[in-house]
Amino acid sequence: MALFLEEALANYPSVASVTPSSRHLARAMAEPLRKMKAGVVVELGAGTGVITRALLELLPKHAALIAFEINKKFYRYLRRNFNDPRLLLVNASAETLGHQLAQLGITRADAVVSSLSFSLMKEKQRNAILTSLLACMDSKSVFLQYHYLPARIVNALHQGRRNGRLNVPRLLHQHFGSVESHIVWRNLPPALVYACKRKRARVRLD
């Protein structure tokens, strides 16, 4: 907790939170993988490993979890505290996802689980990450993303008003064919968890 707060204060746009995810949010992010029998899962923004641990608890024995974490202190913390042969830690930006997977000989991921804050990114960076992760997904893959709901936004949702900042649902609908969501209230702040699947390729009949 002390490490997370220290890094959040030093570089909030990168960390995007002042507290780690709760175990309730971590379980909500990992739960969709329970019945998938996933072989390859990518985590973007592992932080101090709360969601990483929840994923490892659900993944099969022979699965691979490739966790990206750009923060060097978080990366070193993860290396010290996780000793699971299924986990591969990558100290690199999420934009390099395609390159990193290619280096490992991986062309497809069953799931991409993201703790990145798209609302704090520049549009170019956001689009680069989404393009990279879509390239390693097929129609059976799932993309999981959460988005914090400050009190004013929660109130706005109940009253039917839109958030004036980045519209995360609209962004996801632009890139994915199926987007489902639910709120995890037992997190500080509450969070919306999105489960997305990519658009199916159209078959052209000549």
N, C-alpha and C positions, 0 to 999 in steps of 0.2 A: 504494500500500500504506500509506504514512504517513497519507494523508488518511482512508482507510478505518478504520484503527486509531484515529485521533483521534476520529472520529465514533462509532465503536463504544463507546469508553470514555465518551464524553459522553452517549450515549443508546442504550444497548444494547437496550432493548425495541423501539425503532424499527428499528435496524440489524439486530439479531438474529444477529450473527456478529462475530468479531474478524478474519476474513480474507475476502477476496473469493472467489467461487466459482472453482474450478480450471477450466482449459480442458476437462478431461474431463467435468466436470459440465455446463458450458455446452454442450458438444456433445451430451450426452445429452438436455438440455432442448430443443435445437433440432432434433434428428434427426427426430422424428415429423413435422415440417413439410416434410421433403425432397420427399415425393411428393404433397403436398397442393395445390401451386400456389396457396397462400393469397394472397388479395387484401388482407385486413385482419387484422392481428395486434395484440393488445394485450399489453403487458408491464407487470406490476405490481411495483414495487420494482426499478428499473433499477440502483440503486447506482452503481458506477463503470463500468458498461457491459460487463462480461465476457460476460454472456449476450446483451446487446444486439448486440454485435459478431458473435457466433455466429449470431444470427437474421438479421442483415443479409447474412451470407455465403450463406445458404440461400434467402432470399426472392427471388421474381421481380423483375424490373426495375421493374415498375409496381405493386408491392405498397406497402402503407402499414403502418408500424410505429408504433404510438402507445404511447409509453413513459411511465408514471407514476413520478414520484420526488418524494416529499414533502420530503426533506432538501434544503435550499437549497444547501448546499455541493456535494453530489453533483450537483444539477441544474446548477449553474454549471460544474462540471467536465465534465459531459456536453456542454454547449453549446460549450465550448472545444475538446473533443477529437473530436467527431463532426460530420462535414460530409457527410451523406448526405441527398439530397432525399426519400428514402422515410421518413425518421425525423422524427416529431413528438414533441417533449418536452413533458410536462405536469407542472408543479410543483403537484401537488394530491394529495389523499388518494385511495386506491382506492375509498372509499365513494362518491365523486362520479363514478364510472365512467359510469353511465347518463347523468347530466347532461352530462358532457364529450363523450361520443359524440353525444348529441343536438345539441349545439352545432355539431358538425362535420357533421351530417346523416348520421350512420352509425347504422344500426339493427341490424347484425349483424356479428359477428367470426368469422373462420374459426378463430381460436385465441386463447386467453388463456394467457399464460405468466407464472407467479407465483413470486416469490422471497419472498413475505410469510411471516412466521412466525405461523401461526394459533395455535400453542400459547402464544404470549405475549400474545395479544389477549384482551380481554373478550368474552364471548359475544355481546353486542349488536353490537359492531363486526364480529366474525367473520361473523355472520349477515347483516349489512347488505352486506358485500362479496360474499358468496356469492350473495345475492339479486340484486345488481346485475349480476354477471357472467353468471349464468344467464339473465337477461333478454335478453342480447345474443347468446346461443348458440342454435343449433338442433341437430337430431339429428346433423348432419354436423360440427359444431364440436368442437374438442378443448380441454380444460383441462389444462395441465401445471403441476405443483406439486412442489417437493422439500421434504423434511423431514430435518433432520440427525439422525444416529444417534450419540450419545455412546457411548463404549465400553461402559458398563453396559447400554445398550439393545441394542447389537449382540449382547452376550453373552446377554441375555434372549431375543432373537429365536431364537438358535441353540438355546436350551434350552426354547423353546416357551412362554415367559412373556410376559404383556402389560405394556406400559408403564403405570405407575400414573398418569401425567399425562394430558393430552388424548390420546385415542385418535384419531389422524389418519385411519387407514383407515376407522374407524367413521363419523367425520364426513363423509368423502367419499362413502361408500356411502349415507349419509342423503340426499345431495343429487344424486347421479349414478347413472345406471343401469348404467354400466360403469366399473370402476376396475381398471387394471392397473399393476403396479409392478416396479421392479428396483433393485438397489443399485449405486451408483457408489462403488467402494472407493477410487478414486484421487482423493480429495478429503479435505480436512481440516476437520472430521471427515467420515467417510463419509456418504453421503446416499441416501435412498430417493427415486426419481423416480416420480411417479404420472402416468399418462395417463388422463384421465377423459372420458366422454361423458355428456351429460345423458339423463334418462329420456325415452323416447318418449311422446308424448301418446297417451292411450287414445282409441280411436275408439268412439263410442257408437252402437250399432245399435238403432233404435227399431222 
